[in-house]
Amino acid sequence: MSRFVDRVTIHVAAGNGGHGCSSVHREKFKPLGGPDGGNGGNGGSVRLVVDPQVHTLLDFHFRPHAKGSNGKPGMGDNRDGATGEDLVLKVPDGTVVLDSNGSILADLVGDGTTFEAAQGGRGGLGNAALASKARKAPGFALLGEEGQHRDLVLELKSVADVGLVGFPSAGKSSLVSVLSAAKPKIADYPFTTLAPNLGVVQTAGDVFTVADVPGLIPGASTGRGLGLEFLRHLERCAVLAHVVDCATLEPGRDPLSDIDALEAELAAYQPALDADHGLGDLAERPRVVILNKIDIPDAADLADLVEPELAQRGWPVFRISAVSHEGLRELTFALARMVADYRERHPKPQPRRQVIRPKAIDEVEFSVVPDPEVDGGFIVRGTRPERWIAQTQFGNDEAVGYLADRLNRLGVEDELVRLGAEPGAPVTIGEVTFDWEPMTPMGDDVPVTGRGTDVRLDRNERVGAAERKQARRLRRGLPDLDEESEQDIP
């Protein structure tokens, strides 16, 4: 038996960017032909796309985790890594995307509407792209960025023009089955319908959809019965139709009390799409009252009693029978007119244009605040510093020196000096904490040393070419170069 799922929580993770390559071109008679390390490829993003062939969120219920593919690392000979493929997740029309705090991120309505759920990480630059006047042959490359990780809530809100509301066993499913070609489950016991049913109704030149919402009971807006689970499917409806069972045998129930109880629940429910889409409160939507099952004599008599009072409320009243099809033609044309009037007053929103927001000239790109947990420490916050930290190979002295130059040019060092930071003060950027030392002079004035080294860092443990040559001579039993040079001196 198929299941209808209209609310799920998914965990999306975009692909990581590929690492840049640190390579030097070599060929015969050209031992150092310059850097030729390629850039890493960008990671694949995760995108949600509306597909009219998808009608439920059932797939995400069983497979809530989705991850984009990683970008490939760069290679020598200026070969860039391949870009990771985007992961496309198909969702039904009318899906609303919310973050973990309940804020609406996107309302996906219309075939092909796309939302980027998680952005792929950018690939790291290779040493060929990092070459400059100061560093003609960089001995390092940048690491690829990690893809975005997000927890999202998907809610399906049916896209229907008319919403049928009523108590259980009021005949809503039967009405949908005779108005359209839909074949919902129909039985003579309460809560037969466990999922909204959609039907397409065609009249002379007009087409509209009808949604059969599972039976509501008093207290539905606070979680009783099935109402709270499916009231969201009424948020997009242009017209709300009360389907009243005029032949009910339950004591204490009559058409007026049923309508009043459901109106109280509709007024208590606050649609989540009001603020952003201007659909209005459910209590303000056009109403129509459908007195059902009048083919039964007692039901027809009861309809005669309550129809005048309902008409005083200003709502159109229709007497129908889903079994004998009495009054269905008048009801169909009346609903078509009400939907058409609503569409004229509320035209479909135009697709949003792409908004380009240039960066302000005086925008602050980082901030430095005292560390509340470390005496004399500081915390640097900002998108660019935190991204640079994630891209740095901290096992490479030259890469660390390059990071220091970038932070210095951004103004981080000047801000630390202004706040009174002392040499050796612990500074935290992202997930990395280091002891701050003024990195002057900057990279343009630093003498060039071996690849992967930086003279400003006193923790350089890399063995130089002269030391390797000396060790090789000693292993072969050859005399020390220093001793030979001393013997040559007269």
DARAVEN-V920651 format. One record per backbone hydrogen bond with DSSP energy under -1.0 kcal/mol. CO is the residue of the C=O (numbers start at 0). NH is the residue of the N-H. E is the energy in kcal/mol with one decimal. If there is no record, write none. Layout:
co:CO nh:NH e:E
co:CO nh:NH e:E
//
This chain:
co:4 nh:56 e:-2.5
co:5 nh:155 e:-2.8
co:7 nh:153 e:-2.7
co:9 nh:151 e:-2.5
co:10 nh:65 e:-2.4
co:11 nh:149 e:-2.6
co:12 nh:67 e:-2.4
co:14 nh:120 e:-2.6
co:15 nh:70 e:-3.2
co:17 nh:123 e:-2.8
co:18 nh:73 e:-2.6
co:20 nh:126 e:-2.2
co:22 nh:35 e:-1.9
co:24 nh:32 e:-2.8
co:26 nh:29 e:-2.4
co:29 nh:26 e:-1.5
co:33 nh:24 e:-3.2
co:35 nh:77 e:-3.8
co:36 nh:127 e:-1.2
co:37 nh:20 e:-2.3
co:38 nh:80 e:-3.0
co:40 nh:17 e:-3.2
co:41 nh:83 e:-3.0
co:43 nh:14 e:-3.1
co:44 nh:86 e:-3.0
co:45 nh:116 e:-1.8
co:45 nh:117 e:-1.7
co:46 nh:88 e:-3.1
co:47 nh:114 e:-2.2
co:48 nh:90 e:-2.4
co:49 nh:111 e:-1.9
co:50 nh:53 e:-1.9
co:56 nh:60 e:-1.1
co:57 nh:61 e:-1.3
co:58 nh:62 e:-1.9
co:63 nh:10 e:-2.9
co:65 nh:12 e:-2.2
co:68 nh:43 e:-3.0
co:71 nh:40 e:-3.0
co:74 nh:37 e:-2.0
co:74 nh:78 e:-1.1
co:78 nh:74 e:-3.0
co:81 nh:71 e:-2.8
co:84 nh:68 e:-1.3
co:86 nh:46 e:-2.8
co:88 nh:48 e:-2.6
co:90 nh:50 e:-2.5
co:91 nh:94 e:-1.1
co:93 nh:156 e:-2.2
co:94 nh:107 e:-2.9
co:95 nh:154 e:-2.5
co:96 nh:104 e:-3.3
co:96 nh:105 e:-1.4
co:97 nh:152 e:-2.8
co:98 nh:101 e:-1.7
co:102 nh:98 e:-2.1
co:105 nh:96 e:-2.9
co:106 nh:108 e:-1.0
co:107 nh:93 e:-2.4
co:109 nh:112 e:-1.9
co:112 nh:49 e:-2.0
co:114 nh:47 e:-3.2
co:117 nh:45 e:-2.4
co:118 nh:147 e:-2.3
co:120 nh:42 e:-3.4
co:121 nh:144 e:-3.0
co:123 nh:39 e:-3.1
co:124 nh:141 e:-2.6
co:134 nh:131 e:-2.6
co:141 nh:19 e:-2.8
co:144 nh:16 e:-3.2
co:147 nh:13 e:-2.7
co:149 nh:11 e:-2.4
co:151 nh:9 e:-2.8
co:152 nh:97 e:-2.6
co:153 nh:7 e:-2.1
co:154 nh:95 e:-3.4
co:157 nh:159 e:-1.1
co:160 nh:237 e:-1.3
co:160 nh:238 e:-2.2
co:161 nh:210 e:-3.1
co:162 nh:240 e:-3.0
co:163 nh:212 e:-1.4
co:164 nh:242 e:-3.0
co:165 nh:215 e:-2.2
co:166 nh:169 e:-1.2
co:170 nh:174 e:-1.9
co:171 nh:175 e:-2.2
co:172 nh:176 e:-2.0
co:173 nh:177 e:-1.4
co:174 nh:178 e:-1.9
co:175 nh:179 e:-1.9
co:196 nh:211 e:-3.1
co:198 nh:209 e:-3.0
co:200 nh:207 e:-2.2
co:202 nh:204 e:-1.7
co:205 nh:202 e:-3.2
co:207 nh:200 e:-3.4
co:208 nh:160 e:-1.0
co:208 nh:161 e:-2.0
co:209 nh:198 e:-2.4
co:210 nh:163 e:-2.9
co:211 nh:196 e:-1.6
co:216 nh:219 e:-1.5
co:218 nh:221 e:-1.1
co:218 nh:223 e:-2.4
co:219 nh:222 e:-1.3
co:225 nh:229 e:-1.1
co:226 nh:230 e:-2.0
co:229 nh:232 e:-1.3
co:230 nh:233 e:-1.9
co:231 nh:234 e:-1.3
co:238 nh:162 e:-2.7
co:239 nh:287 e:-1.5
co:240 nh:164 e:-2.7
co:241 nh:289 e:-3.6
co:243 nh:291 e:-2.6
co:249 nh:252 e:-1.1
co:253 nh:257 e:-2.4
co:254 nh:258 e:-2.2
co:255 nh:259 e:-2.5
co:256 nh:260 e:-2.2
co:257 nh:261 e:-2.1
co:258 nh:262 e:-2.5
co:259 nh:263 e:-1.8
co:260 nh:264 e:-1.4
co:261 nh:265 e:-2.4
co:262 nh:266 e:-2.2
co:263 nh:267 e:-1.5
co:264 nh:268 e:-1.4
co:272 nh:276 e:-1.9
co:273 nh:277 e:-1.9
co:280 nh:283 e:-1.6
co:281 nh:284 e:-1.2
co:285 nh:239 e:-2.5
co:287 nh:241 e:-2.9
co:288 nh:317 e:-2.4
co:289 nh:243 e:-3.0
co:290 nh:319 e:-2.6
co:291 nh:245 e:-1.4
co:292 nh:295 e:-1.4
co:295 nh:299 e:-2.1
co:296 nh:300 e:-2.0
co:297 nh:301 e:-2.0
co:298 nh:302 e:-2.2
co:299 nh:303 e:-1.8
co:300 nh:304 e:-1.2
co:301 nh:305 e:-1.9
co:302 nh:306 e:-1.9
co:305 nh:309 e:-2.1
co:306 nh:310 e:-2.2
co:307 nh:311 e:-1.4
co:309 nh:314 e:-1.1
co:310 nh:313 e:-1.5
co:315 nh:288 e:-2.9
co:317 nh:290 e:-3.2
co:319 nh:293 e:-1.8
co:320 nh:324 e:-1.5
co:324 nh:327 e:-1.1
co:325 nh:320 e:-1.6
co:326 nh:330 e:-1.7
co:327 nh:331 e:-2.6
co:328 nh:332 e:-2.1
co:329 nh:333 e:-2.1
co:330 nh:334 e:-2.5
co:331 nh:335 e:-2.1
co:332 nh:336 e:-2.0
co:333 nh:337 e:-2.2
co:334 nh:338 e:-2.5
co:335 nh:339 e:-2.2
co:336 nh:340 e:-2.5
co:337 nh:341 e:-2.1
co:338 nh:342 e:-2.4
co:339 nh:343 e:-1.9
co:340 nh:344 e:-1.9
co:341 nh:345 e:-2.3
co:359 nh:362 e:-1.2
co:366 nh:380 e:-2.9
co:368 nh:378 e:-3.2
co:373 nh:376 e:-1.7
co:376 nh:370 e:-2.5
co:377 nh:427 e:-2.5
co:378 nh:368 e:-2.4
co:380 nh:366 e:-2.5
co:381 nh:385 e:-1.9
co:382 nh:386 e:-2.0
co:383 nh:387 e:-2.6
co:384 nh:388 e:-2.1
co:385 nh:389 e:-1.7
co:386 nh:390 e:-1.2
co:388 nh:391 e:-1.1
co:390 nh:142 e:-2.8
co:392 nh:395 e:-1.8
co:395 nh:399 e:-2.0
co:396 nh:400 e:-2.5
co:397 nh:401 e:-2.1
co:398 nh:402 e:-2.1
co:399 nh:403 e:-2.3
co:400 nh:404 e:-2.1
co:401 nh:405 e:-2.0
co:402 nh:406 e:-2.5
co:403 nh:407 e:-2.2
co:404 nh:408 e:-2.5
co:405 nh:409 e:-1.8
co:406 nh:411 e:-2.3
co:410 nh:414 e:-1.8
co:411 nh:415 e:-2.1
co:412 nh:416 e:-2.2
co:413 nh:417 e:-2.3
co:414 nh:418 e:-1.8
co:415 nh:420 e:-2.7
co:416 nh:419 e:-1.3
co:421 nh:424 e:-2.2
co:424 nh:435 e:-2.9
co:425 nh:377 e:-2.1
co:426 nh:433 e:-2.4
co:427 nh:379 e:-2.8
co:428 nh:431 e:-2.0
co:431 nh:428 e:-2.7
co:433 nh:426 e:-3.0
co:435 nh:423 e:-4.2
co:437 nh:439 e:-1.2
co:441 nh:444 e:-1.5
co:449 nh:452 e:-1.8
co:453 nh:456 e:-1.8
co:463 nh:467 e:-2.0
co:464 nh:468 e:-2.3
co:465 nh:469 e:-2.2
co:466 nh:470 e:-2.3
co:467 nh:471 e:-2.1
co:468 nh:472 e:-2.0
co:469 nh:473 e:-1.9
co:470 nh:474 e:-2.0
co:471 nh:475 e:-1.4
co:472 nh:477 e:-2.5
co:473 nh:476 e:-1.0
co:479 nh:483 e:-2.1
co:480 nh:484 e:-2.1
co:481 nh:485 e:-1.8
co:482 nh:486 e:-2.0
co:483 nh:487 e:-1.6
//
